[in-house]
Amino acid sequence: RDRFVYADLARRSGAVVFSSAMGDELSNEAVFLRNGYFTQGLLNALTGEQADTDGDGRLAIGELYDAVRADVRSWSDLGDGPTQNPVIDRDNLRARFSLPQLSEAQRAAFAEAL
């Protein structure tokens, strides 16, 4: 089944939609995580060092997706239900999009805030 981000493609806005699960799946939560699988996977990717596989200090969409998907699948495999599969859709495949990786000091401040 094809998935598309419906937008004015002539604008090439670079919109990126990162969903916690496919349309026919549930988004799971876990008491042991104190979050949903997707939310915790996203937090792990943004605050850990493992997701930045090329070591450039930024998380490209592919790096972010791979890290979050691995976490979500490992936690959903522990449960009784079907596997949860995060999905990324975008309207402009040429657009480069990345997020900054948190520094050590920022990670420590973030951990304290939790």
Secondary structure, 3 states (H helix, E strand, C coil): CCCCCCCCCCCCCCCEEEECCCCCCCCCEECCCCEEHHHHHHHHHHHCCCCCCCCCCEEEHHHHHHHHHHHHHHHHHHCCCCCCCCEEEECCCCCCCEEECCCHHHHHHHHHHC
